Amino acid sequence: MEAAIDRIMQTYDLLANRTAAASEEARAKVTNYLNTLVEAGEKDTHRLTVCGLTYLRQLDGSIDPVKAGYTGL
């Protein structure tokens, strides 16, 4: 699981510049989330990585097209 967390954080940090405190907060949140997935039976590192990245992007609103600046015009 630690390999998935490291990969998630490396990729997530490439998406935007964040402070060290924000990165640590994101790491704590994604660690808790991945613990839940592992306890539910997920063992695939690649799947955990994708789920973790999706989770963090949902938290910061970057998946929401309106928050990302899409106006539909």
Predicted model as a PDB file, atoms N, CA, C, CB and O in Angstrom, pLDDT in the B-factor column:
MODEL        1                                                                  
ATOM      1  N   MET A   1       0.824  -1.186   0.000  1.00 88.00           N  
ATOM      2  CA  MET A   1       0.000   0.000   0.000  1.00 88.00           C  
ATOM      3  C   MET A   1       0.871   1.255   0.000  1.00 88.00           C  
ATOM      4  CB  MET A   1      -0.939  -0.005   1.204  1.00 88.00           C  
ATOM      5  O   MET A   1       0.487   2.272  -0.577  1.00 88.00           O  
ATOM      6  N   GLU A   2       2.020   1.194   0.630  1.00 92.00           N  
ATOM      7  CA  GLU A   2       2.893   2.370   0.693  1.00 92.00           C  
ATOM      8  C   GLU A   2       3.373   2.778  -0.703  1.00 92.00           C  
ATOM      9  CB  GLU A   2       4.101   2.090   1.604  1.00 92.00           C  
ATOM     10  O   GLU A   2       3.532   3.965  -0.986  1.00 92.00           O  
ATOM     11  N   ALA A   3       3.601   1.790  -1.569  1.00 94.00           N  
ATOM     12  CA  ALA A   3       4.009   2.106  -2.944  1.00 94.00           C  
ATOM     13  C   ALA A   3       2.904   2.861  -3.669  1.00 94.00           C  
ATOM     14  CB  ALA A   3       4.367   0.820  -3.716  1.00 94.00           C  
ATOM     15  O   ALA A   3       3.182   3.796  -4.420  1.00 94.00           O  
ATOM     16  N   ALA A   4       1.656   2.465  -3.450  1.00 95.00           N  
ATOM     17  CA  ALA A   4       0.526   3.146  -4.082  1.00 95.00           C  
ATOM     18  C   ALA A   4       0.412   4.574  -3.556  1.00 95.00           C  
ATOM     19  CB  ALA A   4      -0.790   2.374  -3.830  1.00 95.00           C  
ATOM     20  O   ALA A   4       0.152   5.498  -4.328  1.00 95.00           O  
ATOM     21  N   ILE A   5       0.602   4.762  -2.270  1.00 95.00           N  
ATOM     22  CA  ILE A   5       0.508   6.105  -1.680  1.00 95.00           C  
ATOM     23  C   ILE A   5       1.606   7.003  -2.237  1.00 95.00           C  
ATOM     24  CB  ILE A   5       0.604   6.036  -0.135  1.00 95.00           C  
ATOM     25  O   ILE A   5       1.355   8.160  -2.576  1.00 95.00           O  
ATOM     26  N   ASP A   6       2.822   6.474  -2.332  1.00 96.00           N  
ATOM     27  CA  ASP A   6       3.926   7.260  -2.883  1.00 96.00           C  
ATOM     28  C   ASP A   6       3.648   7.655  -4.329  1.00 96.00           C  
ATOM     29  CB  ASP A   6       5.241   6.473  -2.795  1.00 96.00           C  
ATOM     30  O   ASP A   6       3.883   8.799  -4.718  1.00 96.00           O  
ATOM     31  N   ARG A   7       3.153   6.721  -5.119  1.00 96.00           N  
ATOM     32  CA  ARG A   7       2.840   7.006  -6.524  1.00 96.00           C  
ATOM     33  C   ARG A   7       1.714   8.039  -6.635  1.00 96.00           C  
ATOM     34  CB  ARG A   7       2.444   5.706  -7.261  1.00 96.00           C  
ATOM     35  O   ARG A   7       1.768   8.933  -7.479  1.00 96.00           O  
ATOM     36  N   ILE A   8       0.707   7.914  -5.789  1.00 95.00           N  
ATOM     37  CA  ILE A   8      -0.403   8.863  -5.787  1.00 95.00           C  
ATOM     38  C   ILE A   8       0.112  10.266  -5.485  1.00 95.00           C  
ATOM     39  CB  ILE A   8      -1.478   8.448  -4.758  1.00 95.00           C  
ATOM     40  O   ILE A   8      -0.224  11.219  -6.188  1.00 95.00           O  
ATOM     41  N   MET A   9       0.915  10.391  -4.453  1.00 95.00           N  
ATOM     42  CA  MET A   9       1.388  11.713  -4.044  1.00 95.00           C  
ATOM     43  C   MET A   9       2.331  12.314  -5.075  1.00 95.00           C  
ATOM     44  CB  MET A   9       2.084  11.630  -2.692  1.00 95.00           C  
ATOM     45  O   MET A   9       2.297  13.525  -5.296  1.00 95.00           O  
ATOM     46  N   GLN A  10       3.170  11.508  -5.710  1.00 94.00           N  
ATOM     47  CA  GLN A  10       4.047  12.026  -6.759  1.00 94.00           C  
ATOM     48  C   GLN A  10       3.224  12.576  -7.905  1.00 94.00           C  
ATOM     49  CB  GLN A  10       5.001  10.933  -7.265  1.00 94.00           C  
ATOM     50  O   GLN A  10       3.503  13.666  -8.404  1.00 94.00           O  
ATOM     51  N   THR A  11       2.225  11.844  -8.322  1.00 93.00           N  
ATOM     52  CA  THR A  11       1.373  12.270  -9.431  1.00 93.00           C  
ATOM     53  C   THR A  11       0.530  13.478  -9.034  1.00 93.00           C  
ATOM     54  CB  THR A  11       0.466  11.116  -9.884  1.00 93.00           C  
ATOM     55  O   THR A  11       0.411  14.434  -9.800  1.00 93.00           O  
ATOM     56  N   TYR A  12      -0.042  13.435  -7.860  1.00 91.00           N  
ATOM     57  CA  TYR A  12      -0.907  14.523  -7.394  1.00 91.00           C  
ATOM     58  C   TYR A  12      -0.123  15.830  -7.269  1.00 91.00           C  
ATOM     59  CB  TYR A  12      -1.547  14.160  -6.042  1.00 91.00           C  
ATOM     60  O   TYR A  12      -0.638  16.897  -7.603  1.00 91.00           O  
ATOM     61  N   ASP A  13       1.100  15.749  -6.795  1.00 90.00           N  
ATOM     62  CA  ASP A  13       1.932  16.946  -6.657  1.00 90.00           C  
ATOM     63  C   ASP A  13       2.319  17.527  -8.019  1.00 90.00           C  
ATOM     64  CB  ASP A  13       3.192  16.621  -5.855  1.00 90.00           C  
ATOM     65  O   ASP A  13       2.608  18.720  -8.115  1.00 90.00           O  
ATOM     66  N   LEU A  14       2.331  16.711  -9.063  1.00 90.00           N  
ATOM     67  CA  LEU A  14       2.616  17.210 -10.406  1.00 90.00           C  
ATOM     68  C   LEU A  14       1.441  17.993 -10.988  1.00 90.00           C  
ATOM     69  CB  LEU A  14       2.971  16.052 -11.326  1.00 90.00           C  
ATOM     70  O   LEU A  14       1.632  18.842 -11.859  1.00 90.00           O  
ATOM     71  N   LEU A  15       0.233  17.714 -10.514  1.00 83.00           N  
ATOM     72  CA  LEU A  15      -0.956  18.360 -11.064  1.00 83.00           C  
ATOM     73  C   LEU A  15      -1.034  19.839 -10.729  1.00 83.00           C  
ATOM     74  CB  LEU A  15      -2.189  17.670 -10.561  1.00 83.00           C  
ATOM     75  O   LEU A  15      -1.551  20.626 -11.522  1.00 83.00           O  
ATOM     76  N   ALA A  16      -0.530  20.226  -9.570  1.00 75.00           N  
ATOM     77  CA  ALA A  16      -0.582  21.635  -9.168  1.00 75.00           C  
ATOM     78  C   ALA A  16       0.422  21.864  -8.045  1.00 75.00           C  
ATOM     79  CB  ALA A  16      -2.021  22.041  -8.715  1.00 75.00           C  
ATOM     80  O   ALA A  16       0.792  20.939  -7.322  1.00 75.00           O  
ATOM     81  N   ASN A  17       0.846  23.092  -7.917  1.00 80.00           N  
ATOM     82  CA  ASN A  17       1.763  23.445  -6.828  1.00 80.00           C  
ATOM     83  C   ASN A  17       0.973  23.556  -5.531  1.00 80.00           C  
ATOM     84  CB  ASN A  17       2.515  24.781  -7.132  1.00 80.00           C  
ATOM     85  O   ASN A  17      -0.014  24.287  -5.445  1.00 80.00           O  
ATOM     86  N   ARG A  18       1.422  22.823  -4.538  1.00 83.00           N  
ATOM     87  CA  ARG A  18       0.776  22.840  -3.237  1.00 83.00           C  
ATOM     88  C   ARG A  18       1.827  23.060  -2.169  1.00 83.00           C  
ATOM     89  CB  ARG A  18      -0.004  21.532  -2.982  1.00 83.00           C  
ATOM     90  O   ARG A  18       3.002  22.747  -2.359  1.00 83.00           O  
ATOM     91  N   THR A  19       1.398  23.595  -1.061  1.00 88.00           N  
ATOM     92  CA  THR A  19       2.313  23.774   0.064  1.00 88.00           C  
ATOM     93  C   THR A  19       2.618  22.415   0.678  1.00 88.00           C  
ATOM     94  CB  THR A  19       1.712  24.739   1.127  1.00 88.00           C  
ATOM     95  O   THR A  19       1.905  21.439   0.446  1.00 88.00           O  
ATOM     96  N   ALA A  20       3.670  22.370   1.450  1.00 90.00           N  
ATOM     97  CA  ALA A  20       4.030  21.122   2.125  1.00 90.00           C  
ATOM     98  C   ALA A  20       2.919  20.680   3.070  1.00 90.00           C  
ATOM     99  CB  ALA A  20       5.347  21.288   2.898  1.00 90.00           C  
ATOM    100  O   ALA A  20       2.640  19.487   3.195  1.00 90.00           O  
ATOM    101  N   ALA A  21       2.290  21.643   3.732  1.00 92.00           N  
ATOM    102  CA  ALA A  21       1.198  21.312   4.662  1.00 92.00           C  
ATOM    103  C   ALA A  21       0.008  20.712   3.913  1.00 92.00           C  
ATOM    104  CB  ALA A  21       0.753  22.568   5.442  1.00 92.00           C  
ATOM    105  O   ALA A  21      -0.614  19.763   4.389  1.00 92.00           O  
ATOM    106  N   ALA A  22      -0.308  21.272   2.736  1.00 90.00           N  
ATOM    107  CA  ALA A  22      -1.422  20.744   1.949  1.00 90.00           C  
ATOM    108  C   ALA A  22      -1.106  19.340   1.440  1.00 90.00           C  
ATOM    109  CB  ALA A  22      -1.738  21.679   0.768  1.00 90.00           C  
ATOM    110  O   ALA A  22      -1.992  18.486   1.386  1.00 90.00           O  
ATOM    111  N   SER A  23       0.138  19.098   1.070  1.00 92.00           N  
ATOM    112  CA  SER A  23       0.531  17.759   0.613  1.00 92.00           C  
ATOM    113  C   SER A  23       0.444  16.743   1.747  1.00 92.00           C  
ATOM    114  CB  SER A  23       1.957  17.784   0.039  1.00 92.00           C  
ATOM    115  O   SER A  23      -0.003  15.615   1.544  1.00 92.00           O  
ATOM    116  N   GLU A  24       0.868  17.143   2.930  1.00 94.00           N  
ATOM    117  CA  GLU A  24       0.785  16.239   4.083  1.00 94.00           C  
ATOM    118  C   GLU A  24      -0.667  15.945   4.448  1.00 94.00           C  
ATOM    119  CB  GLU A  24       1.517  16.842   5.292  1.00 94.00           C  
ATOM    120  O   GLU A  24      -1.001  14.814   4.803  1.00 94.00           O  
ATOM    121  N   GLU A  25      -1.517  16.943   4.362  1.00 94.00           N  
ATOM    122  CA  GLU A  25      -2.941  16.740   4.636  1.00 94.00           C  
ATOM    123  C   GLU A  25      -3.553  15.787   3.611  1.00 94.00           C  
ATOM    124  CB  GLU A  25      -3.693  18.089   4.628  1.00 94.00           C  
ATOM    125  O   GLU A  25      -4.336  14.906   3.964  1.00 94.00           O  
ATOM    126  N   ALA A  26      -3.192  15.970   2.341  1.00 94.00           N  
ATOM    127  CA  ALA A  26      -3.693  15.088   1.282  1.00 94.00           C  
ATOM    128  C   ALA A  26      -3.188  13.666   1.490  1.00 94.00           C  
ATOM    129  CB  ALA A  26      -3.267  15.607  -0.107  1.00 94.00           C  
ATOM    130  O   ALA A  26      -3.934  12.710   1.282  1.00 94.00           O  
ATOM    131  N   ARG A  27      -1.930  13.515   1.898  1.00 96.00           N  
ATOM    132  CA  ARG A  27      -1.370  12.184   2.154  1.00 96.00           C  
ATOM    133  C   ARG A  27      -2.132  11.490   3.280  1.00 96.00           C  
ATOM    134  CB  ARG A  27       0.131  12.284   2.508  1.00 96.00           C  
ATOM    135  O   ARG A  27      -2.431  10.299   3.182  1.00 96.00           O  
ATOM    136  N   ALA A  28      -2.444  12.211   4.332  1.00 97.00           N  
ATOM    137  CA  ALA A  28      -3.184  11.620   5.455  1.00 97.00           C  
ATOM    138  C   ALA A  28      -4.574  11.180   5.018  1.00 97.00           C  
ATOM    139  CB  ALA A  28      -3.291  12.622   6.618  1.00 97.00           C  
ATOM    140  O   ALA A  28      -5.033  10.101   5.395  1.00 97.00           O  
ATOM    141  N   LYS A  29      -5.240  12.004   4.230  1.00 96.00           N  
ATOM    142  CA  LYS A  29      -6.592  11.665   3.767  1.00 96.00           C  
ATOM    143  C   LYS A  29      -6.575  10.450   2.847  1.00 96.00           C  
ATOM    144  CB  LYS A  29      -7.224  12.859   3.041  1.00 96.00           C  
ATOM    145  O   LYS A  29      -7.400   9.547   2.987  1.00 96.00           O  
ATOM    146  N   VAL A  30      -5.631  10.430   1.905  1.00 97.00           N  
ATOM    147  CA  VAL A  30      -5.593   9.307   0.968  1.00 97.00           C  
ATOM    148  C   VAL A  30      -5.152   8.021   1.669  1.00 97.00           C  
ATOM    149  CB  VAL A  30      -4.649   9.622  -0.204  1.00 97.00           C  
ATOM    150  O   VAL A  30      -5.573   6.932   1.279  1.00 97.00           O  
ATOM    151  N   THR A  31      -4.316   8.132   2.689  1.00 97.00           N  
ATOM    152  CA  THR A  31      -3.918   6.951   3.455  1.00 97.00           C  
ATOM    153  C   THR A  31      -5.122   6.345   4.155  1.00 97.00           C  
ATOM    154  CB  THR A  31      -2.830   7.306   4.480  1.00 97.00           C  
ATOM    155  O   THR A  31      -5.310   5.129   4.127  1.00 97.00           O  
ATOM    156  N   ASN A  32      -5.938   7.181   4.781  1.00 97.00           N  
ATOM    157  CA  ASN A  32      -7.152   6.683   5.436  1.00 97.00           C  
ATOM    158  C   ASN A  32      -8.094   6.038   4.426  1.00 97.00           C  
ATOM    159  CB  ASN A  32      -7.871   7.823   6.171  1.00 97.00           C  
ATOM    160  O   ASN A  32      -8.681   4.989   4.691  1.00 97.00           O  
ATOM    161  N   TYR A  33      -8.232   6.674   3.269  1.00 97.00           N  
ATOM    162  CA  TYR A  33      -9.115   6.143   2.233  1.00 97.00           C  
ATOM    163  C   TYR A  33      -8.616   4.790   1.732  1.00 97.00           C  
ATOM    164  CB  TYR A  33      -9.224   7.132   1.065  1.00 97.00           C  
ATOM    165  O   TYR A  33      -9.396   3.848   1.596  1.00 97.00           O  
ATOM    166  N   LEU A  34      -7.316   4.697   1.457  1.00 97.00           N  
ATOM    167  CA  LEU A  34      -6.770   3.428   0.971  1.00 97.00           C  
ATOM    168  C   LEU A  34      -6.845   2.331   2.028  1.00 97.00           C  
ATOM    169  CB  LEU A  34      -5.326   3.615   0.527  1.00 97.00           C  
ATOM    170  O   LEU A  34      -7.045   1.163   1.694  1.00 97.00           O  
ATOM    171  N   ASN A  35      -6.689   2.693   3.293  1.00 97.00           N  
ATOM    172  CA  ASN A  35      -6.863   1.701   4.356  1.00 97.00           C  
ATOM    173  C   ASN A  35      -8.256   1.099   4.306  1.00 97.00           C  
ATOM    174  CB  ASN A  35      -6.611   2.331   5.732  1.00 97.00           C  
ATOM    175  O   ASN A  35      -8.423  -0.104   4.509  1.00 97.00           O  
ATOM    176  N   THR A  36      -9.251   1.923   4.038  1.00 97.00           N  
ATOM    177  CA  THR A  36     -10.627   1.451   3.924  1.00 97.00           C  
ATOM    178  C   THR A  36     -10.759   0.474   2.758  1.00 97.00           C  
ATOM    179  CB  THR A  36     -11.593   2.638   3.743  1.00 97.00           C  
ATOM    180  O   THR A  36     -11.397  -0.571   2.881  1.00 97.00           O  
ATOM    181  N   LEU A  37     -10.145   0.830   1.619  1.00 97.00           N  
ATOM    182  CA  LEU A  37     -10.221  -0.049   0.448  1.00 97.00           C  
ATOM    183  C   LEU A  37      -9.508  -1.378   0.685  1.00 97.00           C  
ATOM    184  CB  LEU A  37      -9.622   0.646  -0.769  1.00 97.00           C  
ATOM    185  O   LEU A  37     -10.002  -2.434   0.288  1.00 97.00           O  
ATOM    186  N   VAL A  38      -8.351  -1.322   1.330  1.00 97.00           N  
ATOM    187  CA  VAL A  38      -7.592  -2.549   1.610  1.00 97.00           C  
ATOM    188  C   VAL A  38      -8.363  -3.436   2.585  1.00 97.00           C  
ATOM    189  CB  VAL A  38      -6.193  -2.210   2.186  1.00 97.00           C  
ATOM    190  O   VAL A  38      -8.407  -4.655   2.420  1.00 97.00           O  
ATOM    191  N   GLU A  39      -8.965  -2.826   3.590  1.00 97.00           N  
ATOM    192  CA  GLU A  39      -9.773  -3.596   4.549  1.00 97.00           C  
ATOM    193  C   GLU A  39     -10.977  -4.243   3.872  1.00 97.00           C  
ATOM    194  CB  GLU A  39     -10.246  -2.691   5.696  1.00 97.00           C  
ATOM    195  O   GLU A  39     -11.458  -5.288   4.309  1.00 97.00           O  
ATOM    196  N   ALA A  40     -11.464  -3.607   2.793  1.00 97.00           N  
ATOM    197  CA  ALA A  40     -12.598  -4.158   2.043  1.00 97.00           C  
ATOM    198  C   ALA A  40     -12.150  -5.255   1.080  1.00 97.00           C  
ATOM    199  CB  ALA A  40     -13.314  -3.045   1.270  1.00 97.00           C  
ATOM    200  O   ALA A  40     -12.986  -5.917   0.465  1.00 97.00           O  
ATOM    201  N   GLY A  41     -10.829  -5.453   0.943  1.00 97.00           N  
ATOM    202  CA  GLY A  41     -10.343  -6.565   0.139  1.00 97.00           C  
ATOM    203  C   GLY A  41      -9.571  -6.187  -1.111  1.00 97.00           C  
ATOM    204  O   GLY A  41      -9.108  -7.077  -1.825  1.00 97.00           O  
ATOM    205  N   GLU A  42      -9.416  -4.912  -1.404  1.00 96.00           N  
ATOM    206  CA  GLU A  42      -8.683  -4.504  -2.602  1.00 96.00           C  
ATOM    207  C   GLU A  42      -7.184  -4.664  -2.359  1.00 96.00           C  
ATOM    208  CB  GLU A  42      -9.024  -3.036  -2.988  1.00 96.00           C  
ATOM    209  O   GLU A  42      -6.659  -4.164  -1.364  1.00 96.00           O  
ATOM    210  N   LYS A  43      -6.493  -5.361  -3.267  1.00 94.00           N  
ATOM    211  CA  LYS A  43      -5.066  -5.606  -3.113  1.00 94.00           C  
ATOM    212  C   LYS A  43      -4.247  -5.108  -4.301  1.00 94.00           C  
ATOM    213  CB  LYS A  43      -4.822  -7.076  -2.913  1.00 94.00           C  
ATOM    214  O   LYS A  43      -3.025  -5.005  -4.202  1.00 94.00           O  
ATOM    215  N   ASP A  44      -4.893  -4.800  -5.412  1.00 96.00           N  
ATOM    216  CA  ASP A  44      -4.192  -4.392  -6.634  1.00 96.00           C  
ATOM    217  C   ASP A  44      -3.624  -2.982  -6.477  1.00 96.00           C  
ATOM    218  CB  ASP A  44      -5.142  -4.454  -7.855  1.00 96.00           C  
ATOM    219  O   ASP A  44      -4.368  -2.020  -6.286  1.00 96.00           O  
ATOM    220  N   THR A  45      -2.293  -2.871  -6.560  1.00 95.00           N  
ATOM    221  CA  THR A  45      -1.618  -1.585  -6.358  1.00 95.00           C  
ATOM    222  C   THR A  45      -2.047  -0.561  -7.397  1.00 95.00           C  
ATOM    223  CB  THR A  45      -0.105  -1.766  -6.405  1.00 95.00           C  
ATOM    224  O   THR A  45      -2.239   0.610  -7.071  1.00 95.00           O  
ATOM    225  N   HIS A  46      -2.198  -0.991  -8.639  1.00 96.00           N  
ATOM    226  CA  HIS A  46      -2.589  -0.060  -9.700  1.00 96.00           C  
ATOM    227  C   HIS A  46      -4.006   0.469  -9.477  1.00 96.00           C  
ATOM    228  CB  HIS A  46      -2.493  -0.744 -11.073  1.00 96.00           C  
ATOM    229  O   HIS A  46      -4.268   1.657  -9.663  1.00 96.00           O  
ATOM    230  N   ARG A  47      -4.894  -0.400  -9.087  1.00 97.00           N  
ATOM    231  CA  ARG A  47      -6.265   0.030  -8.822  1.00 97.00           C  
ATOM    232  C   ARG A  47      -6.325   0.970  -7.617  1.00 97.00           C  
ATOM    233  CB  ARG A  47      -7.168  -1.187  -8.587  1.00 97.00           C  
ATOM    234  O   ARG A  47      -7.064   1.954  -7.630  1.00 97.00           O  
ATOM    235  N   LEU A  48      -5.551   0.666  -6.583  1.00 97.00           N  
ATOM    236  CA  LEU A  48      -5.492   1.540  -5.412  1.00 97.00           C  
ATOM    237  C   LEU A  48      -4.973   2.924  -5.807  1.00 97.00           C  
ATOM    238  CB  LEU A  48      -4.592   0.919  -4.316  1.00 97.00           C  
ATOM    239  O   LEU A  48      -5.454   3.940  -5.306  1.00 97.00           O  
ATOM    240  N   THR A  49      -3.990   2.956  -6.708  1.00 97.00           N  
ATOM    241  CA  THR A  49      -3.431   4.228  -7.160  1.00 97.00           C  
ATOM    242  C   THR A  49      -4.483   5.059  -7.885  1.00 97.00           C  
ATOM    243  CB  THR A  49      -2.226   3.988  -8.075  1.00 97.00           C  
ATOM    244  O   THR A  49      -4.635   6.249  -7.610  1.00 97.00           O  
ATOM    245  N   VAL A  50      -5.200   4.442  -8.801  1.00 96.00           N  
ATOM    246  CA  VAL A  50      -6.233   5.161  -9.552  1.00 96.00           C  
ATOM    247  C   VAL A  50      -7.342   5.636  -8.619  1.00 96.00           C  
ATOM    248  CB  VAL A  50      -6.820   4.266 -10.663  1.00 96.00           C  
ATOM    249  O   VAL A  50      -7.803   6.773  -8.729  1.00 96.00           O  
ATOM    250  N   CYS A  51      -7.768   4.782  -7.713  1.00 96.00           N  
ATOM    251  CA  CYS A  51      -8.819   5.162  -6.768  1.00 96.00           C  
ATOM    252  C   CYS A  51      -8.361   6.307  -5.868  1.00 96.00           C  
ATOM    253  CB  CYS A  51      -9.232   3.957  -5.915  1.00 96.00           C  
ATOM    254  O   CYS A  51      -9.137   7.220  -5.586  1.00 96.00           O  
ATOM    255  N   GLY A  52      -7.118   6.267  -5.421  1.00 96.00           N  
ATOM    256  CA  GLY A  52      -6.590   7.323  -4.571  1.00 96.00           C  
ATOM    257  C   GLY A  52      -6.501   8.658  -5.292  1.00 96.00           C  
ATOM    258  O   GLY A  52      -6.848   9.695  -4.726  1.00 96.00           O  
ATOM    259  N   LEU A  53      -6.037   8.639  -6.536  1.00 94.00           N  
ATOM    260  CA  LEU A  53      -5.973   9.882  -7.314  1.00 94.00           C  
ATOM    261  C   LEU A  53      -7.362  10.452  -7.571  1.00 94.00           C  
ATOM    262  CB  LEU A  53      -5.257   9.641  -8.645  1.00 94.00           C  
ATOM    263  O   LEU A  53      -7.574  11.660  -7.472  1.00 94.00           O  
ATOM    264  N   THR A  54      -8.292   9.588  -7.897  1.00 92.00           N  
ATOM    265  CA  THR A  54      -9.666  10.026  -8.117  1.00 92.00           C  
ATOM    266  C   THR A  54     -10.236  10.641  -6.843  1.00 92.00           C  
ATOM    267  CB  THR A  54     -10.543   8.849  -8.585  1.00 92.00           C  
ATOM    268  O   THR A  54     -10.902  11.676  -6.888  1.00 92.00           O  
ATOM    269  N   TYR A  55      -9.976  10.008  -5.725  1.00 94.00           N  
ATOM    270  CA  TYR A  55     -10.457  10.511  -4.429  1.00 94.00           C  
ATOM    271  C   TYR A  55      -9.905  11.910  -4.142  1.00 94.00           C  
ATOM    272  CB  TYR A  55     -10.056   9.543  -3.296  1.00 94.00           C  
ATOM    273  O   TYR A  55     -10.658  12.801  -3.750  1.00 94.00           O  
ATOM    274  N   LEU A  56      -8.612  12.105  -4.330  1.00 93.00           N  
ATOM    275  CA  LEU A  56      -8.013  13.415  -4.062  1.00 93.00           C  
ATOM    276  C   LEU A  56      -8.536  14.480  -5.022  1.00 93.00           C  
ATOM    277  CB  LEU A  56      -6.491  13.330  -4.160  1.00 93.00           C  
ATOM    278  O   LEU A  56      -8.755  15.622  -4.621  1.00 93.00           O  
ATOM    279  N   ARG A  57      -8.733  14.118  -6.272  1.00 88.00           N  
ATOM    280  CA  ARG A  57      -9.258  15.085  -7.235  1.00 88.00           C  
ATOM    281  C   ARG A  57     -10.700  15.452  -6.900  1.00 88.00           C  
ATOM    282  CB  ARG A  57      -9.172  14.525  -8.663  1.00 88.00           C  
ATOM    283  O   ARG A  57     -11.113  16.589  -7.126  1.00 88.00           O  
ATOM    284  N   GLN A  58     -11.460  14.520  -6.373  1.00 88.00           N  
ATOM    285  CA  GLN A  58     -12.816  14.841  -5.942  1.00 88.00           C  
ATOM    286  C   GLN A  58     -12.791  15.781  -4.749  1.00 88.00           C  
ATOM    287  CB  GLN A  58     -13.586  13.566  -5.593  1.00 88.00           C  
ATOM    288  O   GLN A  58     -13.607  16.698  -4.666  1.00 88.00           O  
ATOM    289  N   LEU A  59     -11.868  15.565  -3.831  1.00 89.00           N  
ATOM    290  CA  LEU A  59     -11.767  16.429  -2.652  1.00 89.00           C  
ATOM    291  C   LEU A  59     -11.416  17.859  -3.016  1.00 89.00           C  
ATOM    292  CB  LEU A  59     -10.734  15.885  -1.693  1.00 89.00           C  
ATOM    293  O   LEU A  59     -11.962  18.801  -2.443  1.00 89.00           O  
ATOM    294  N   ASP A  60     -10.498  18.027  -3.978  1.00 85.00           N  
ATOM    295  CA  ASP A  60     -10.085  19.393  -4.312  1.00 85.00           C  
ATOM    296  C   ASP A  60     -10.958  20.030  -5.389  1.00 85.00           C  
ATOM    297  CB  ASP A  60      -8.646  19.395  -4.767  1.00 85.00           C  
ATOM    298  O   ASP A  60     -10.756  21.193  -5.740  1.00 85.00           O  
ATOM    299  N   GLY A  61     -11.924  19.282  -5.915  1.00 75.00           N  
ATOM    300  CA  GLY A  61     -12.868  19.843  -6.874  1.00 75.00           C  
ATOM    301  C   GLY A  61     -12.376  19.899  -8.298  1.00 75.00           C  
ATOM    302  O   GLY A  61     -13.050  20.482  -9.148  1.00 75.00           O  
ATOM    303  N   SER A  62     -11.222  19.313  -8.599  1.00 68.00           N  
ATOM    304  CA  SER A  62     -10.694  19.412  -9.957  1.00 68.00           C  
ATOM    305  C   SER A  62     -11.434  18.530 -10.952  1.00 68.00           C  
ATOM    306  CB  SER A  62      -9.238  19.054  -9.963  1.00 68.00           C  
ATOM    307  O   SER A  62     -11.242  18.676 -12.159  1.00 68.00           O  
ATOM    308  N   ILE A  63     -12.267  17.626 -10.480  1.00 67.00           N  
ATOM    309  CA  ILE A  63     -13.073  16.811 -11.395  1.00 67.00           C  
ATOM    310  C   ILE A  63     -14.329  17.560 -11.807  1.00 67.00           C  
ATOM    311  CB  ILE A  63     -13.448  15.467 -10.743  1.00 67.00           C  
ATOM    312  O   ILE A  63     -14.870  17.321 -12.886  1.00 67.00           O  
ATOM    313  N   ASP A  64     -14.794  18.465 -10.955  1.00 68.00           N  
ATOM    314  CA  ASP A  64     -15.996  19.251 -11.239  1.00 68.00           C  
ATOM    315  C   ASP A  64     -15.719  20.225 -12.380  1.00 68.00           C  
ATOM    316  CB  ASP A  64     -16.467  20.015  -9.975  1.00 68.00           C  
ATOM    317  O   ASP A  64     -14.871  21.105 -12.233  1.00 68.00           O  
ATOM    318  N   PRO A  65     -16.414  20.094 -13.517  1.00 68.00           N  
ATOM    319  CA  PRO A  65     -16.131  20.962 -14.659  1.00 68.00           C  
ATOM    320  C   PRO A  65     -16.387  22.442 -14.379  1.00 68.00           C  
ATOM    321  CB  PRO A  65     -16.959  20.530 -15.834  1.00 68.00           C  
ATOM    322  O   PRO A  65     -15.707  23.301 -14.942  1.00 68.00           O  
ATOM    323  N   VAL A  66     -17.350  22.749 -13.525  1.00 69.00           N  
ATOM    324  CA  VAL A  66     -17.627  24.146 -13.204  1.00 69.00           C  
ATOM    325  C   VAL A  66     -16.473  24.753 -12.409  1.00 69.00           C  
ATOM    326  CB  VAL A  66     -18.941  24.268 -12.416  1.00 69.00           C  
ATOM    327  O   VAL A  66     -16.019  25.859 -12.701  1.00 69.00           O  
ATOM    328  N   LYS A  67     -16.005  24.015 -11.399  1.00 64.00           N  
ATOM    329  CA  LYS A  67     -14.876  24.489 -10.601  1.00 64.00           C  
ATOM    330  C   LYS A  67     -13.592  24.560 -11.428  1.00 64.00           C  
ATOM    331  CB  LYS A  67     -14.668  23.578  -9.393  1.00 64.00           C  
ATOM    332  O   LYS A  67     -12.711  25.371 -11.142  1.00 64.00           O  
ATOM    333  N   ALA A  68     -13.488  23.709 -12.454  1.00 62.00           N  
ATOM    334  CA  ALA A  68     -12.314  23.707 -13.318  1.00 62.00           C  
ATOM    335  C   ALA A  68     -12.353  24.831 -14.356  1.00 62.00           C  
ATOM    336  CB  ALA A  68     -12.193  22.368 -14.016  1.00 62.00           C  
ATOM    337  O   ALA A  68     -11.384  25.045 -15.085  1.00 62.00           O  
ATOM    338  N   GLY A  69     -13.478  25.546 -14.418  1.00 67.00           N  
ATOM    339  CA  GLY A  69     -13.570  26.690 -15.313  1.00 67.00           C  
ATOM    340  C   GLY A  69     -14.346  26.463 -16.590  1.00 67.00           C  
ATOM    341  O   GLY A  69     -14.409  27.356 -17.436  1.00 67.00           O  
ATOM    342  N   TYR A  70     -14.939  25.289 -16.753  1.00 68.00           N  
ATOM    343  CA  TYR A  70     -15.719  25.012 -17.955  1.00 68.00           C  
ATOM    344  C   TYR A  70     -17.072  25.691 -17.849  1.00 68.00           C  
ATOM    345  CB  TYR A  70     -15.888  23.493 -18.169  1.00 68.00           C  
ATOM    346  O   TYR A  70     -17.803  25.470 -16.883  1.00 68.00           O  
ATOM    347  N   THR A  71     -17.412  26.512 -18.829  1.00 69.00           N  
ATOM    348  CA  THR A  71     -18.667  27.252 -18.790  1.00 69.00           C  
ATOM    349  C   THR A  71     -19.721  26.667 -19.715  1.00 69.00           C  
ATOM    350  CB  THR A  71     -18.426  28.688 -19.151  1.00 69.00           C  
ATOM    351  O   THR A  71     -20.891  27.042 -19.638  1.00 69.00           O  
ATOM    352  N   GLY A  72     -19.316  25.749 -20.590  1.00 67.00           N  
ATOM    353  CA  GLY A  72     -20.272  25.158 -21.524  1.00 67.00           C  
ATOM    354  C   GLY A  72     -20.463  25.973 -22.771  1.00 67.00           C  
ATOM    355  O   GLY A  72     -21.274  25.614 -23.624  1.00 67.00           O  
ATOM    356  N   LEU A  73     -19.745  27.051 -22.900  1.00 65.00           N  
ATOM    357  CA  LEU A  73     -19.883  27.887 -24.082  1.00 65.00           C  
ATOM    358  C   LEU A  73     -18.805  27.595 -25.085  1.00 65.00           C  
ATOM    359  CB  LEU A  73     -19.853  29.343 -23.709  1.00 65.00           C  
ATOM    360  O   LEU A  73     -18.768  28.212 -26.149  1.00 65.00           O  
TER     361      LEU A  73                                                      
ENDMDL                                                                          
END                                                                             
